């Protein structure tokens, strides 16, 4: 679990002899150890892997929408999905890279991840879009292609429509 105040820091580093700017994202875990990531996406994937809803909420931009939902609603629905994984006996979600393979889909070839439960056959497919080195959107994909896609009956959905019915 992370401390309540997570901060993204951008550090300038030196590459070889010349100067270069390399963005690194740093946060502290509860024991004070630094966790270092190469990208904002890597942070979000890490915390989805850990099913750490609090950290995801802190790192996503409250001004953006995710899956065409306000951030606050998206986080609630993601939490509901995490509960389904927990009920199936999962303690972590293993990320495996994939992409949208829907030829007629506007998201064709966009990258994302299948997050598969570490103890169940449950999974969810998420496309993660980036803008200016920060995650700009996260949404599910019906045409996702990944080596870890399983039986569609084991797919966990983040869907507001399901909540209403």
C-alpha positions in Angstrom: 0.0 0.0 0.0 1.3 3.5 -0.7 1.3 6.5 1.5 -1.5 9.0 0.9 0.6 11.6 -0.8 2.1 10.2 -4.0 3.9 12.7 -6.2 5.2 12.4 -9.7 8.6 13.9 -10.0 10.4 14.6 -13.2 14.2 14.4 -12.8 16.7 15.6 -15.3 19.6 13.1 -15.8 22.8 13.0 -17.7 23.3 10.6 -20.5 26.9 9.7 -21.3 29.0 12.8 -22.0 26.2 15.0 -23.3 23.2 16.4 -21.4 19.8 14.8 -22.0 16.4 15.1 -20.5 14.9 11.8 -19.4 11.6 11.7 -17.6 11.5 9.4 -14.6 8.5 9.0 -12.5 9.1 8.4 -8.8 6.9 7.6 -5.9 7.5 6.2 -2.4 6.0 3.1 -1.0 4.8 2.8 2.6 8.3 1.7 3.8 9.9 4.8 2.2 11.5 2.9 -0.7 11.5 4.7 -4.0 9.7 3.1 -6.9 10.9 4.4 -10.2 9.1 4.1 -13.5 10.0 5.1 -17.0 6.5 6.4 -17.9 3.1 7.4 -16.5 1.6 4.4 -18.3 4.1 2.1 -16.5 2.9 3.6 -13.2 -0.8 2.9 -14.0 -0.1 -0.6 -15.3 1.9 -1.3 -12.0 -1.0 -0.2 -9.8 -3.6 -2.1 -11.9 -1.3 -5.1 -11.4 -1.4 -4.5 -7.7 -5.2 -3.7 -7.8 -4.3 -0.5 -5.8 -7.4 1.7 -6.5 -6.2 4.5 -4.2 -2.9 5.0 -6.1 -4.7 4.8 -9.5 -7.1 7.4 -8.3 -4.2 9.7 -7.3 -2.3 9.2 -10.5 -5.2 9.7 -13.0 -6.0 13.3 -14.0 -9.3 14.4 -12.5 -10.0 16.7 -15.4 -10.0 13.8 -18.0 -12.6 11.2 -18.8 -11.8 7.5 -18.9 -13.9 5.2 -21.0 -16.1 8.3 -21.6 -16.9 8.5 -17.9 -15.8 11.1 -15.4 -12.7 9.9 -13.6 -14.5 9.4 -10.3 -17.1 7.1 -11.9 -14.4 5.2 -13.8 -12.5 4.6 -10.6 -15.6 3.3 -8.9 -16.3 0.9 -11.8 -12.6 -0.2 -11.8 -13.0 -0.9 -8.1 -16.0 -3.1 -8.8 -13.9 -5.0 -11.4 -11.1 -5.5 -8.8 -13.7 -6.9 -6.4 -14.8 -9.5 -9.0 -11.1 -10.5 -9.4 -10.8 -10.7 -5.5 -13.9 -12.8 -5.3 -12.4 -15.2 -7.9 -9.3 -15.6 -5.6 -6.9 -13.2 -7.4 -4.5 -11.0 -5.5 -2.7 -9.5 -8.6 -3.4 -8.9 -12.2 -0.7 -10.0 -14.6 -0.3 -7.5 -17.5 0.3 -8.9 -21.0 0.7 -6.5 -23.9 -1.8 -6.6 -26.8 -3.7 -4.4 -29.2 -7.1 -3.8 -30.8 -7.5 -6.1 -33.7 -10.9 -4.8 -34.9 -10.2 -3.9 -38.5 -13.2 -1.6 -38.8 -12.8 -0.2 -35.2 -11.5 3.3 -34.8 -9.0 1.9 -32.2 -7.5 -0.6 -34.7 -3.9 -1.3 -33.7 -4.0 0.8 -30.5 -1.9 -0.8 -27.8 -3.0 -2.0 -24.4 -2.9 -4.9 -22.0 -4.8 -8.0 -21.0 -4.8 -8.1 -17.2 -5.2 -11.7 -16.2 -5.9 -12.8 -12.6 -3.0 -14.6 -11.0 -5.3 -17.4 -9.6 -8.4 -17.5 -11.9 -9.0 -17.5 -15.6 -10.6 -14.0 -15.3 -9.2 -11.2 -17.4 -9.9 -7.7 -18.6 -8.6 -6.0 -21.8 -7.7 -2.3 -21.6 -6.4 0.1 -24.2 -4.2 2.8 -22.6 -3.8 6.0 -24.6 -1.0 8.5 -24.0 -0.7 12.2 -24.7 2.4 14.2 -23.9 3.9 11.3 -21.9 0.8 11.0 -19.7 -2.1 8.5 -19.7 -5.0 10.4 -21.4 -7.6 7.6 -21.6 -8.2 4.0 -20.5 -11.0 2.0 -22.0 -12.0 -1.6 -22.7 -11.8 -3.1 -26.1 -14.1 -5.8 -27.6 -11.6 -6.7 -30.3 -8.5 -7.0 -28.2 -5.8 -9.4 -29.3 -3.4 -10.9 -26.7 -1.8 -14.3 -26.0 -3.7 -14.3 -22.6 -7.2 -13.7 -23.9 -9.4 -16.5 -22.6 -13.0 -17.6 -22.7 -15.2 -14.4 -23.0 -17.3 -15.7 -20.2 -14.3 -15.1 -17.9 -14.0 -11.4 -19.0 -14.4 -8.8 -16.3 -16.1 -5.7 -17.6 -15.8 -2.1 -16.6 -19.2 -1.0 -17.9 -21.5 1.7 -16.6 -24.4 0.1 -18.6 -24.1 -3.1 -16.5 -24.5 -1.1 -13.4 -27.8 0.4 -14.5 -29.5 -2.9 -15.4 
